[in-house]
Amino acid sequence: MDAMKIERAVERLERNLPLRRNQMNLPQPLRRLHQAILRHYLQHGNAPRASELDYAGVCQSAIAKLGQEKIIVLDSSGAITGAYPFVDEQREFRVVSEYGAVNAMCAFDALAVSSMFSLPTRIESRCRLSRQGIAMKQDGSVITVIAPNTQVFAA
């Protein structure tokens, strides 16, 4: 995939899901809540329950506001099921760090984790055609394919 295709894909993603803009428009307490949710995902591999966020005096309406702004994903009961780049349900991409493993929403999200948290990661997935395992190490902008030990091509 050439750099122009990647740039266009990122622009489409930002247009359709303006996550950064939405987060920057939040009041500071809601930004801190969002960051706490992301840290919990990274450290525990799943979303925090509302009771796990109560230490910060967070109420359900704050979580609902993050859901309305499309910064987190809520189920029909209002429970957190995702916070970009993480998701509770198993998806194609899994990110492993010193804290353990967590599911990423998509390939772009999996690639964002190392830079977001300034830590080395391992991204695991499978080829959709051959079902062969694919693994990459990432440390910031440096990505190394470690499995398979042959060249990998993007469609």
DRENTORKOL-3810 file (N, C-alpha, C; in nm, 4 decimals):
REM DRENTORKOL-3810
@n.u->0.0860; n.v->-0.1172; n.w->0.0000; ca.u->0.0000; ca.v->0.0000; ca.w->0.0000; c.u->0.0899; c.v->0.1225; c.w->0.0000
@n.u->0.0694; n.v->0.2120; n.w->-0.0952; ca.u->0.1565; ca.v->0.3287; ca.w->-0.1018; c.u->0.1111; c.v->0.4361; c.w->-0.0028
@n.u->0.1987; n.v->0.5334; n.w->0.0177; ca.u->0.1739; ca.v->0.6374; ca.w->0.1184; c.u->0.0477; c.v->0.7185; c.w->0.0878
@n.u->0.0197; n.v->0.7433; n.w->-0.0394; ca.u->-0.1001; ca.v->0.8204; ca.w->-0.0752; c.u->-0.2285; c.v->0.7455; c.w->-0.0381
@n.u->-0.2314; n.v->0.6142; n.w->-0.0608; ca.u->-0.3493; ca.v->0.5359; ca.w->-0.0241; c.u->-0.3707; c.v->0.5392; c.w->0.1266
@n.u->-0.2625; n.v->0.5281; n.w->0.2004; ca.u->-0.2718; ca.v->0.5321; ca.w->0.3463; c.u->-0.3225; c.v->0.6685; c.w->0.3913
@n.u->-0.2675; n.v->0.7746; n.w->0.3341; ca.u->-0.3094; ca.v->0.9103; ca.w->0.3698; c.u->-0.4582; c.v->0.9303; c.w->0.3408
@n.u->-0.5058; n.v->0.8838; n.w->0.2261; ca.u->-0.6487; ca.v->0.8963; ca.w->0.1929; c.u->-0.7341; c.v->0.8160; c.w->0.2899
@n.u->-0.6884; n.v->0.6981; n.w->0.3269; ca.u->-0.7637; ca.v->0.6159; ca.w->0.4219; c.u->-0.7736; c.v->0.6849; c.w->0.5575
@n.u->-0.6646; n.v->0.7439; n.w->0.6029; ca.u->-0.6657; ca.v->0.8151; ca.w->0.7312; c.u->-0.7589; c.v->0.9359; c.w->0.7233
@n.u->-0.7567; n.v->1.0081; n.w->0.6121; ca.u->-0.8461; ca.v->1.1233; ca.w->0.5951; c.u->-0.9928; c.v->1.0798; c.w->0.5982
@n.u->-1.0256; n.v->0.9678; n.w->0.5311; ca.u->-1.1631; ca.v->0.9168; ca.w->0.5341; c.u->-1.2041; c.v->0.8786; c.w->0.6755
@n.u->-1.1126; n.v->0.8137; n.w->0.7466; ca.u->-1.1408; ca.v->0.7744; ca.w->0.8843; c.u->-1.1689; c.v->0.8961; c.w->0.9702
@n.u->-1.0870; n.v->0.9998; n.w->0.9573; ca.u->-1.1051; ca.v->1.1216; ca.w->1.0370; c.u->-1.2368; c.v->1.1921; c.w->1.0007
@n.u->-1.2740; n.v->1.1900; n.w->0.8734; ca.u->-1.4001; ca.v->1.2507; ca.w->0.8311; c.u->-1.5198; c.v->1.1757; c.w->0.8880
@n.u->-1.5141; n.v->1.0429; n.w->0.8827; ca.u->-1.6263; ca.v->0.9607; ca.w->0.9268; c.u->-1.6322; c.v->0.9423; c.w->1.0779
@n.u->-1.5189; n.v->0.9509; n.w->1.1431; ca.u->-1.5124; ca.v->0.9328; ca.w->1.2875; c.u->-1.4149; c.v->1.0365; c.w->1.3441
@n.u->-1.4614; n.v->1.1584; n.w->1.3641; ca.u->-1.3721; ca.v->1.2675; ca.w->1.4078; c.u->-1.3357; c.v->1.2568; c.w->1.5565
@n.u->-1.2741; n.v->1.1469; n.w->1.5921; ca.u->-1.2441; ca.v->1.1168; ca.w->1.7319; c.u->-1.1585; c.v->1.2239; c.w->1.7982
@n.u->-1.0484; n.v->1.2605; n.w->1.7354; ca.u->-0.9571; ca.v->1.3587; ca.w->1.7958; c.u->-1.0265; c.v->1.4928; c.w->1.8178
@n.u->-1.0985; n.v->1.5401; n.w->1.7174; ca.u->-1.1685; ca.v->1.6681; ca.w->1.7306; c.u->-1.2725; c.v->1.6606; c.w->1.8419
@n.u->-1.3479; n.v->1.5509; n.w->1.8448; ca.u->-1.4497; ca.v->1.5358; ca.w->1.9486; c.u->-1.3872; c.v->1.5337; c.w->2.0877
@n.u->-1.2739; n.v->1.4636; n.w->2.1021; ca.u->-1.2100; ca.v->1.4572; ca.w->2.2332; c.u->-1.1560; c.v->1.5938; c.w->2.2748
@n.u->-1.0962; n.v->1.6673; n.w->2.1821; ca.u->-1.0393; ca.v->1.7985; ca.w->2.2158; c.u->-1.1475; c.v->1.8986; c.w->2.2564
@n.u->-1.2710; n.v->1.8772; n.w->2.2126; ca.u->-1.3811; ca.v->1.9674; ca.w->2.2478; c.u->-1.4447; c.v->1.9348; c.w->2.3827
@n.u->-1.4010; n.v->1.8260; n.w->2.4452; ca.u->-1.4572; ca.v->1.7867; ca.w->2.5742; c.u->-1.3987; c.v->1.8701; c.w->2.6873
@n.u->-1.4753; n.v->1.8895; n.w->2.7954; ca.u->-1.4187; ca.v->1.9517; ca.w->2.9152; c.u->-1.3127; c.v->1.8582; c.w->2.9760
@n.u->-1.2183; n.v->1.9142; n.w->3.0453; ca.u->-1.1055; ca.v->1.8391; ca.w->3.1010; c.u->-1.1467; c.v->1.7166; c.w->3.1827
@n.u->-1.2497; n.v->1.7241; n.w->3.2686; ca.u->-1.2876; ca.v->1.6033; ca.w->3.3445; c.u->-1.3281; c.v->1.4865; c.w->3.2539
@n.u->-1.3971; n.v->1.5157; n.w->3.1433; ca.u->-1.4349; ca.v->1.4081; ca.w->3.0523; c.u->-1.3139; c.v->1.3542; c.w->2.9759
@n.u->-1.2191; n.v->1.4398; n.w->2.9433; ca.u->-1.0949; ca.v->1.3919; ca.w->2.8802; c.u->-1.0210; c.v->1.2973; c.w->2.9739
@n.u->-1.0152; n.v->1.3348; n.w->3.1032; ca.u->-0.9478; ca.v->1.2481; ca.w->3.2013; c.u->-1.0208; c.v->1.1145; c.w->3.2148
@n.u->-1.1537; n.v->1.1174; n.w->3.2106; ca.u->-1.2307; ca.v->0.9943; ca.w->3.2156; c.u->-1.1968; c.v->0.9059; c.w->3.0951
@n.u->-1.1936; n.v->0.9660; n.w->2.9774; ca.u->-1.1594; ca.v->0.8913; ca.w->2.8561; c.u->-1.0203; c.v->0.8288; c.w->2.8706
@n.u->-0.9255; n.v->0.9055; n.w->2.9197; ca.u->-0.7896; ca.v->0.8528; ca.w->2.9385; c.u->-0.7879; c.v->0.7386; c.w->3.0399
@n.u->-0.8683; n.v->0.7487; n.w->3.1448; ca.u->-0.8760; ca.v->0.6404; ca.w->3.2443; c.u->-0.9333; c.v->0.5134; c.w->3.1811
@n.u->-1.0319; n.v->0.5294; n.w->3.0947; ca.u->-1.0904; ca.v->0.4138; ca.w->3.0254; c.u->-0.9854; c.v->0.3482; c.w->2.9359
@n.u->-0.9102; n.v->0.4293; n.w->2.8618; ca.u->-0.8058; ca.v->0.3754; ca.w->2.7736; c.u->-0.6977; c.v->0.3031; c.w->2.8532
@n.u->-0.6559; n.v->0.3626; n.w->2.9655; ca.u->-0.5528; ca.v->0.2966; ca.w->3.0493; c.u->-0.6043; c.v->0.1633; c.w->3.1029
@n.u->-0.7304; n.v->0.1595; n.w->3.1432; ca.u->-0.7880; ca.v->0.0352; ca.w->3.1936; c.u->-0.7852; c.v->-0.0708; c.w->3.0844
@n.u->-0.8278; n.v->-0.0347; n.w->2.9650; ca.u->-0.8231; ca.v->-0.1302; ca.w->2.8530; c.u->-0.6822; c.v->-0.1833; c.w->2.8344
@n.u->-0.5849; n.v->-0.0958; n.w->2.8281; ca.u->-0.4461; ca.v->-0.1376; ca.w->2.8053; c.u->-0.3982; c.v->-0.2310; c.w->2.9160
@n.u->-0.4282; n.v->-0.1983; n.w->3.0393; ca.u->-0.3749; ca.v->-0.2737; ca.w->3.1530; c.u->-0.4538; c.v->-0.4007; c.w->3.1852
@n.u->-0.5823; n.v->-0.4054; n.w->3.1471; ca.u->-0.6661; ca.v->-0.5193; ca.w->3.1850; c.u->-0.7233; c.v->-0.5974; c.w->3.0660
@n.u->-0.7145; n.v->-0.5404; n.w->2.9462; ca.u->-0.7617; ca.v->-0.6102; ca.w->2.8277; c.u->-0.9103; c.v->-0.6004; c.w->2.8029
@n.u->-0.9813; n.v->-0.5236; n.w->2.8854; ca.u->-1.1257; ca.v->-0.5072; ca.w->2.8663; c.u->-1.1701; c.v->-0.3727; c.w->2.9228
@n.u->-1.2956; n.v->-0.3401; n.w->2.8973; ca.u->-1.3508; ca.v->-0.2126; ca.w->2.9438; c.u->-1.3713; c.v->-0.2144; c.w->3.0944
@n.u->-1.3568; n.v->-0.0993; n.w->3.1568; ca.u->-1.3907; ca.v->-0.0923; ca.w->3.2992; c.u->-1.5419; c.v->-0.0891; c.w->3.3166
@n.u->-1.5875; n.v->-0.1427; n.w->3.4271; ca.u->-1.7280; ca.v->-0.1276; ca.w->3.4639; c.u->-1.7431; c.v->0.0118; c.w->3.5267
@n.u->-1.8628; n.v->0.0646; n.w->3.5234; ca.u->-1.8861; ca.v->0.1980; ca.w->3.5792; c.u->-1.8392; c.v->0.2045; c.w->3.7240
@n.u->-1.8591; n.v->0.0966; n.w->3.8010; ca.u->-1.8178; ca.v->0.0962; ca.w->3.9417; c.u->-1.6666; c.v->0.1089; c.w->3.9567
@n.u->-1.5912; n.v->0.0659; n.w->3.8573; ca.u->-1.4449; ca.v->0.0777; ca.w->3.8627; c.u->-1.3992; c.v->0.2201; c.w->3.8338
@n.u->-1.4881; n.v->0.3020; n.w->3.7812; ca.u->-1.4554; ca.v->0.4410; ca.w->3.7531; c.u->-1.5077; c.v->0.5344; c.w->3.8611
@n.u->-1.5865; n.v->0.4830; n.w->3.9540; ca.u->-1.6464; ca.v->0.5666; ca.w->4.0575; c.u->-1.5445; c.v->0.6348; c.w->4.1470
@n.u->-1.4236; n.v->0.5797; n.w->4.1558; ca.u->-1.3217; ca.v->0.6426; ca.w->4.2408; c.u->-1.2961; c.v->0.7861; c.w->4.1974
@n.u->-1.3237; n.v->0.8154; n.w->4.0700; ca.u->-1.3017; ca.v->0.9508; ca.w->4.0195; c.u->-1.4285; c.v->1.0352; c.w->4.0296
@n.u->-1.5310; n.v->0.9836; n.w->4.0962; ca.u->-1.6554; ca.v->1.0573; ca.w->4.1093; c.u->-1.7342; c.v->1.0616; c.w->3.9787
@n.u->-1.7102; n.v->0.9656; n.w->3.8950; ca.u->-1.7742; ca.v->0.9635; ca.w->3.7641; c.u->-1.9164; c.v->0.9097; c.w->3.7779
@n.u->-2.0076; n.v->0.9734; n.w->3.7121; ca.u->-2.1444; ca.v->0.9238; ca.w->3.7117; c.u->-2.1793; c.v->0.8711; c.w->3.5728
@n.u->-2.2874; n.v->0.7984; n.w->3.5644; ca.u->-2.3274; ca.v->0.7359; ca.w->3.4384; c.u->-2.3486; c.v->0.8392; c.w->3.3284
@n.u->-2.3893; n.v->0.9606; n.w->3.3640; ca.u->-2.4132; ca.v->1.0624; ca.w->3.2609; c.u->-2.2837; c.v->1.1019; c.w->3.1901
@n.u->-2.1705; n.v->1.0985; n.w->3.2612; ca.u->-2.0414; ca.v->1.1299; ca.w->3.1977; c.u->-2.0049; c.v->1.0220; c.w->3.0964
@n.u->-2.0288; n.v->0.8980; n.w->3.1312; ca.u->-2.0030; ca.v->0.7872; ca.w->3.0391; c.u->-2.0964; c.v->0.7990; c.w->2.9194
@n.u->-2.2227; n.v->0.8326; n.w->2.9434; ca.u->-2.3189; ca.v->0.8495; ca.w->2.8345; c.u->-2.2756; c.v->0.9617; c.w->2.7399
@n.u->-2.2231; n.v->1.0699; n.w->2.7945; ca.u->-2.1757; ca.v->1.1828; ca.w->2.7120; c.u->-2.0619; c.v->1.1377; c.w->2.6204
@n.u->-1.9676; n.v->1.0579; n.w->2.6722; ca.u->-1.8593; ca.v->1.0068; ca.w->2.5881; c.u->-1.9150; c.v->0.9178; c.w->2.4765
@n.u->-2.0194; n.v->0.8436; n.w->2.5070; ca.u->-2.0840; ca.v->0.7617; ca.w->2.4051; c.u->-2.1521; c.v->0.8467; c.w->2.2990
@n.u->-2.2201; n.v->0.9523; n.w->2.3409; ca.u->-2.2864; ca.v->1.0423; ca.w->2.2458; c.u->-2.1858; c.v->1.1075; c.w->2.1516
@n.u->-2.0686; n.v->1.1385; n.w->2.2033; ca.u->-1.9636; ca.v->1.2027; ca.w->2.1230; c.u->-1.8863; c.v->1.1014; c.w->2.0382
@n.u->-1.9264; n.v->0.9746; n.w->2.0463; ca.u->-1.8642; ca.v->0.8654; ca.w->1.9708; c.u->-1.7159; c.v->0.8488; c.w->2.0044
@n.u->-1.6825; n.v->0.8744; n.w->2.1306; ca.u->-1.5465; ca.v->0.8550; ca.w->2.1794; c.u->-1.5333; c.v->0.7168; c.w->2.2411
@n.u->-1.6434; n.v->0.6660; n.w->2.2955; ca.u->-1.6482; ca.v->0.5283; ca.w->2.3441; c.u->-1.7729; c.v->0.4627; c.w->2.2851
@n.u->-1.7789; n.v->0.3310; n.w->2.2941; ca.u->-1.8932; ca.v->0.2555; ca.w->2.2436; c.u->-1.9651; c.v->0.1953; c.w->2.3639
@n.u->-2.0959; n.v->0.2137; n.w->2.3674; ca.u->-2.1782; ca.v->0.1618; ca.w->2.4766; c.u->-2.2773; c.v->0.0596; c.w->2.4225
@n.u->-2.3100; n.v->-0.0400; n.w->2.5053; ca.u->-2.4150; ca.v->-0.1339; ca.w->2.4657; c.u->-2.5507; c.v->-0.0748; c.w->2.5041
@n.u->-2.6568; n.v->-0.1489; n.w->2.4814; ca.u->-2.7922; ca.v->-0.0972; ca.w->2.5065; c.u->-2.8184; c.v->-0.0667; c.w->2.6537
@n.u->-2.7394; n.v->-0.1277; n.w->2.7439; ca.u->-2.7581; ca.v->-0.1000; ca.w->2.8870; c.u->-2.6712; c.v->0.0161; c.w->2.9357
@n.u->-2.5888; n.v->0.0712; n.w->2.8468; ca.u->-2.5004; ca.v->0.1817; ca.w->2.8850; c.u->-2.3631; c.v->0.1378; c.w->2.9322
@n.u->-2.3330; n.v->0.0092; n.w->2.9236; ca.u->-2.2007; ca.v->-0.0411; ca.w->2.9624; c.u->-2.1009; c.v->-0.0160; c.w->2.8492
@n.u->-1.9781; n.v->0.0133; n.w->2.8863; ca.u->-1.8724; ca.v->0.0382; ca.w->2.7884; c.u->-1.8329; c.v->-0.0939; c.w->2.7222
@n.u->-1.8293; n.v->-0.0947; n.w->2.5891; ca.u->-1.7855; ca.v->-0.2130; ca.w->2.5150; c.u->-1.6697; c.v->-0.1811; c.w->2.4212
@n.u->-1.6336; n.v->-0.0550; n.w->2.4105; ca.u->-1.5223; ca.v->-0.0162; ca.w->2.3259; c.u->-1.4813; c.v->0.1267; c.w->2.3524
@n.u->-1.3545; n.v->0.1553; n.w->2.3283; ca.u->-1.3000; ca.v->0.2906; ca.w->2.3362; c.u->-1.1845; c.v->0.2927; c.w->2.2380
@n.u->-1.2036; n.v->0.3618; n.w->2.1280; ca.u->-1.1030; ca.v->0.3602; ca.w->2.0214; c.u->-0.9649; c.v->0.3868; c.w->2.0796
@n.u->-0.8738; n.v->0.2941; n.w->2.0583; ca.u->-0.8651; ca.v->0.1867; ca.w->1.9592; c.u->-0.9070; c.v->0.0484; c.w->2.0099
@n.u->-0.9603; n.v->0.0375; n.w->2.1305; ca.u->-0.9861; ca.v->-0.0930; ca.w->2.1920; c.u->-1.1329; c.v->-0.1334; c.w->2.1848
@n.u->-1.1543; n.v->-0.2656; n.w->2.1942; ca.u->-1.2900; ca.v->-0.3191; ca.w->2.1943; c.u->-1.2904; c.v->-0.4481; c.w->2.2761
@n.u->-1.4011; n.v->-0.4758; n.w->2.3419; ca.u->-1.4109; ca.v->-0.5979; ca.w->2.4214; c.u->-1.4207; c.v->-0.7233; c.w->2.3351
@n.u->-1.5022; n.v->-0.7174; n.w->2.2304; ca.u->-1.5231; ca.v->-0.8382; ca.w->2.1499; c.u->-1.3974; c.v->-0.8727; c.w->2.0697
@n.u->-1.3812; n.v->-1.0015; n.w->2.0455; ca.u->-1.2657; ca.v->-1.0469; ca.w->1.9691; c.u->-1.2806; c.v->-0.9996; c.w->1.8253
@n.u->-1.1759; n.v->-0.9398; n.w->1.7731; ca.u->-1.1730; ca.v->-0.8924; ca.w->1.6347; c.u->-1.0512; c.v->-0.9529; c.w->1.5666
@n.u->-1.0204; n.v->-0.9037; n.w->1.4478; ca.u->-0.9082; ca.v->-0.9586; ca.w->1.3704; c.u->-0.7717; c.v->-0.9217; c.w->1.4264
@n.u->-0.7652; n.v->-0.8149; n.w->1.5051; ca.u->-0.6358; ca.v->-0.7638; ca.w->1.5501; c.u->-0.6265; c.v->-0.7631; c.w->1.7018
@n.u->-0.5183; n.v->-0.8194; n.w->1.7492; ca.u->-0.4912; ca.v->-0.8256; ca.w->1.8927; c.u->-0.3571; c.v->-0.7572; c.w->1.9154
@n.u->-0.3508; n.v->-0.6751; n.w->2.0189; ca.u->-0.2283; ca.v->-0.6021; ca.w->2.0512; c.u->-0.1783; c.v->-0.6519; c.w->2.1859
@n.u->-0.0523; n.v->-0.6913; n.w->2.1888; ca.u->0.0092; ca.v->-0.7424; ca.w->2.3112; c.u->0.1177; c.v->-0.6434; c.w->2.3541
@n.u->0.1160; n.v->-0.6082; n.w->2.4820; ca.u->0.2181; ca.v->-0.5195; ca.w->2.5373; c.u->0.2652; c.v->-0.5777; c.w->2.6701
@n.u->0.3460; n.v->-0.5030; n.w->2.7397; ca.u->0.3942; ca.v->-0.5482; ca.w->2.8710; c.u->0.2793; c.v->-0.5710; c.w->2.9688
@n.u->0.1618; n.v->-0.5150; n.w->2.9403; ca.u->0.0466; ca.v->-0.5285; ca.w->3.0290; c.u->-0.0386; c.v->-0.6508; c.w->2.9982
@n.u->-0.0227; n.v->-0.7071; n.w->2.8790; ca.u->-0.1057; ca.v->-0.8196; ca.w->2.8369; c.u->-0.1647; c.v->-0.7927; c.w->2.7005
@n.u->-0.2723; n.v->-0.8614; n.w->2.6681; ca.u->-0.3323; ca.v->-0.8520; ca.w->2.5352; c.u->-0.4658; c.v->-0.7805; c.w->2.5411
@n.u->-0.4969; n.v->-0.7117; n.w->2.4317; ca.u->-0.6236; ca.v->-0.6397; ca.w->2.4188; c.u->-0.6648; c.v->-0.6433; c.w->2.2715
@n.u->-0.7947; n.v->-0.6448; n.w->2.2459; ca.u->-0.8458; ca.v->-0.6453; ca.w->2.1091; c.u->-0.8513; c.v->-0.5035; c.w->2.0543
@n.u->-0.8108; n.v->-0.4893; n.w->1.9278; ca.u->-0.8187; ca.v->-0.3599; ca.w->1.8592; c.u->-0.9379; c.v->-0.3627; c.w->1.7636
@n.u->-0.9978; n.v->-0.2461; n.w->1.7430; ca.u->-1.1156; ca.v->-0.2385; ca.w->1.6568; c.u->-1.0830; c.v->-0.2697; c.w->1.5115
@n.u->-0.9655; n.v->-0.2253; n.w->1.4629; ca.u->-0.9283; ca.v->-0.2468; ca.w->1.3232; c.u->-0.7762; c.v->-0.2358; c.w->1.3110
@n.u->-0.7263; n.v->-0.2504; n.w->1.1898; ca.u->-0.5817; ca.v->-0.2444; ca.w->1.1659; c.u->-0.5240; c.v->-0.1084; c.w->1.2049
@n.u->-0.5902; n.v->0.0003; n.w->1.1646; ca.u->-0.5413; ca.v->0.1335; ca.w->1.2006; c.u->-0.5333; c.v->0.1490; c.w->1.3523
@n.u->-0.6347; n.v->0.1024; n.w->1.4218; ca.u->-0.6363; ca.v->0.1136; ca.w->1.5671; c.u->-0.5243; c.v->0.0315; c.w->1.6300
@n.u->-0.4994; n.v->-0.0883; n.w->1.5770; ca.u->-0.3903; ca.v->-0.1707; ca.w->1.6296; c.u->-0.2562; c.v->-0.0991; c.w->1.6147
@n.u->-0.2388; n.v->-0.0316; n.w->1.5018; ca.u->-0.1137; ca.v->0.0402; ca.w->1.4764; c.u->-0.1008; c.v->0.1678; c.w->1.5607
@n.u->-0.2090; n.v->0.2159; n.w->1.6167; ca.u->-0.2059; ca.v->0.3389; ca.w->1.6959; c.u->-0.1576; c.v->0.3167; c.w->1.8384
@n.u->-0.1703; n.v->0.1964; n.w->1.8905; ca.u->-0.1465; ca.v->0.1710; ca.w->2.0330; c.u->-0.0032; c.v->0.2025; c.w->2.0745
@n.u->0.0949; n.v->0.1573; n.w->1.9991; ca.u->0.2346; ca.v->0.1796; ca.w->2.0366; c.u->0.2650; c.v->0.3284; c.w->2.0511
@n.u->0.2203; n.v->0.4074; n.w->1.9546; ca.u->0.2454; ca.v->0.5518; ca.w->1.9601; c.u->0.1646; c.v->0.6204; c.w->2.0693
@n.u->0.0393; n.v->0.5791; n.w->2.0862; ca.u->-0.0470; ca.v->0.6418; ca.w->2.1881; c.u->0.0107; c.v->0.6286; c.w->2.3278
@n.u->0.0667; n.v->0.5114; n.w->2.3567; ca.u->0.1107; ca.v->0.4828; ca.w->2.4928; c.u->0.2625; c.v->0.4799; c.w->2.5065
@n.u->0.3345; n.v->0.5107; n.w->2.3987; ca.u->0.4815; ca.v->0.5121; ca.w->2.3996; c.u->0.5383; c.v->0.3829; c.w->2.4569
@n.u->0.4951; n.v->0.2706; n.w->2.3987; ca.u->0.5475; ca.v->0.1427; ca.w->2.4435; c.u->0.5536; c.v->0.0459; c.w->2.3262
@n.u->0.6470; n.v->-0.0482; n.w->2.3307; ca.u->0.6543; ca.v->-0.1474; ca.w->2.2242; c.u->0.5355; c.v->-0.2429; c.w->2.2325
@n.u->0.4877; n.v->-0.2843; n.w->2.1156; ca.u->0.3745; ca.v->-0.3763; ca.w->2.1102; c.u->0.4030; c.v->-0.4861; c.w->2.0082
@n.u->0.3202; n.v->-0.5871; n.w->2.0157; ca.u->0.3186; ca.v->-0.6944; ca.w->1.9167; c.u->0.1749; c.v->-0.6985; c.w->1.8657
@n.u->0.1567; n.v->-0.6919; n.w->1.7357; ca.u->0.0240; ca.v->-0.6960; ca.w->1.6756; c.u->0.0072; c.v->-0.8331; c.w->1.6113
@n.u->-0.1016; n.v->-0.8998; n.w->1.6446; ca.u->-0.1284; ca.v->-1.0334; ca.w->1.5929; c.u->-0.2581; c.v->-1.0326; c.w->1.5145
@n.u->-0.2565; n.v->-1.1022; n.w->1.3999; ca.u->-0.3748; ca.v->-1.1144; ca.w->1.3161; c.u->-0.3625; c.v->-1.2413; c.w->1.2329
@n.u->-0.4506; n.v->-1.2563; n.w->1.1360; ca.u->-0.4473; ca.v->-1.3704; ca.w->1.0427; c.u->-0.4756; c.v->-1.3191; c.w->0.9030
@n.u->-0.4113; n.v->-1.3794; n.w->0.8052; ca.u->-0.4404; ca.v->-1.3492; ca.w->0.6653; c.u->-0.5831; c.v->-1.3950; c.w->0.6372
@n.u->-0.6625; n.v->-1.3110; n.w->0.5749; ca.u->-0.8016; ca.v->-1.3467; ca.w->0.5449; c.u->-0.8115; c.v->-1.4583; c.w->0.4417
@n.u->-0.7118; n.v->-1.4694; n.w->0.3544; ca.u->-0.7168; ca.v->-1.5722; ca.w->0.2505; c.u->-0.6606; c.v->-1.7052; c.w->0.2979
@n.u->-0.5396; n.v->-1.7042; n.w->0.3519; ca.u->-0.4732; ca.v->-1.8301; ca.w->0.3892; c.u->-0.4973; c.v->-1.8705; c.w->0.5333
@n.u->-0.5448; n.v->-1.7770; n.w->0.6164; ca.u->-0.5630; ca.v->-1.7962; ca.w->0.7610; c.u->-0.4298; c.v->-1.8129; c.w->0.8335
@n.u->-0.3190; n.v->-1.7877; n.w->0.7632; ca.u->-0.1867; ca.v->-1.7948; ca.w->0.8244; c.u->-0.1707; c.v->-1.6798; c.w->0.9246
@n.u->-0.1107; n.v->-1.7098; n.w->1.0391; ca.u->-0.0874; ca.v->-1.6078; ca.w->1.1399; c.u->0.0090; c.v->-1.5014; c.w->1.0916
@n.u->-0.0193; n.v->-1.3777; n.w->1.1299; ca.u->0.0669; ca.v->-1.2633; ca.w->1.0988; c.u->0.0980; c.v->-1.1957; c.w->1.2315
@n.u->0.2243; n.v->-1.1631; n.w->1.2516; ca.u->0.2629; ca.v->-1.0915; ca.w->1.3729; c.u->0.3653; c.v->-0.9850; c.w->1.3371
@n.u->0.3513; n.v->-0.8705; n.w->1.4027; ca.u->0.4438; ca.v->-0.7593; ca.w->1.3823; c.u->0.4832; c.v->-0.7036; c.w->1.5168
@n.u->0.6069; n.v->-0.6607; n.w->1.5252; ca.u->0.6502; ca.v->-0.5839; ca.w->1.6412; c.u->0.6460; c.v->-0.4374; c.w->1.6017
@n.u->0.6014; n.v->-0.3542; n.w->1.6949; ca.u->0.5974; ca.v->-0.2108; ca.w->1.6688; c.u->0.6539; c.v->-0.1373; c.w->1.7888
@n.u->0.7388; n.v->-0.0409; n.w->1.7603; ca.u->0.7910; ca.v->0.0487; ca.w->1.8631; c.u->0.7856; c.v->0.1882; c.w->1.8030
@n.u->0.6781; n.v->0.2607; n.w->1.8336; ca.u->0.6570; ca.v->0.3918; ca.w->1.7716; c.u->0.6314; c.v->0.3749; c.w->1.6231
@n.u->0.7162; n.v->0.4357; n.w->1.5403; ca.u->0.6973; ca.v->0.4285; ca.w->1.3951; c.u->0.7751; c.v->0.3136; c.w->1.3314
@n.u->0.8465; n.v->0.2362; n.w->1.4104; ca.u->0.9248; ca.v->0.1242; ca.w->1.3574; c.u->0.8433; c.v->-0.0039; c.w->1.3678
@n.u->0.8165; n.v->-0.0650; n.w->1.2517; ca.u->0.7363; ca.v->-0.1870; ca.w->1.2456; c.u->0.8189; c.v->-0.2963; c.w->1.1802
@n.u->0.8233; n.v->-0.4120; n.w->1.2438; ca.u->0.8968; ca.v->-0.5265; ca.w->1.1925; c.u->0.8028; c.v->-0.6453; c.w->1.1834
@n.u->0.7919; n.v->-0.7034; n.w->1.0636; ca.u->0.7104; ca.v->-0.8234; ca.w->1.0466; c.u->0.7909; c.v->-0.9404; c.w->1.1010
@n.u->0.7318; n.v->-1.0172; n.w->1.1920; ca.u->0.8043; ca.v->-1.1310; ca.w->1.2497; c.u->0.7428; c.v->-1.2648; c.w->1.2118
@n.u->0.6201; n.v->-1.2655; n.w->1.1641; ca.u->0.5592; ca.v->-1.3904; ca.w->1.1173; c.u->0.4510; c.v->-1.3548; c.w->1.0165
@n.u->0.4468; n.v->-1.4149; n.w->0.9028; ca.u->0.5384; ca.v->-1.5186; ca.w->0.8572; c.u->0.6743; c.v->-1.4573; c.w->0.8237
@n.u->0.7712; n.v->-1.5419; n.w->0.8062; ca.u->0.9057; ca.v->-1.4893; ca.w->0.7775; c.u->0.9258; c.v->-1.4697; c.w->0.6276
@n.u->0.8149; n.v->-1.4458; n.w->0.5565; ca.u->0.8193; ca.v->-1.4102; ca.w->0.4155; c.u->0.7592; c.v->-1.2724; c.w->0.4000
@n.u->0.7653; n.v->-1.2165; n.w->0.2790; ca.u->0.7099; ca.v->-1.0845; ca.w->0.2581; c.u->0.5580; c.v->-1.0865; c.w->0.2734
@n.u->0.5036; n.v->-0.9758; n.w->0.3268; ca.u->0.3608; ca.v->-0.9589; ca.w->0.3431; c.u->0.3199; c.v->-0.8414; c.w->0.2556
@n.u->0.2118; n.v->-0.8572; n.w->0.1795; ca.u->0.1660; ca.v->-0.7515; ca.w->0.0908; c.u->0.0261; c.v->-0.7112; c.w->0.1288
@n.u->0.0001; n.v->-0.5810; n.w->0.1256; ca.u->-0.1350; ca.v->-0.5312; ca.w->0.1532; c.u->-0.2135; c.v->-0.5285; c.w->0.0233
@n.u->-0.3416; n.v->-0.5480; n.w->0.0331; ca.u->-0.4275; ca.v->-0.5469; ca.w->-0.0872; c.u->-0.4558; c.v->-0.4061; c.w->-0.1320
END
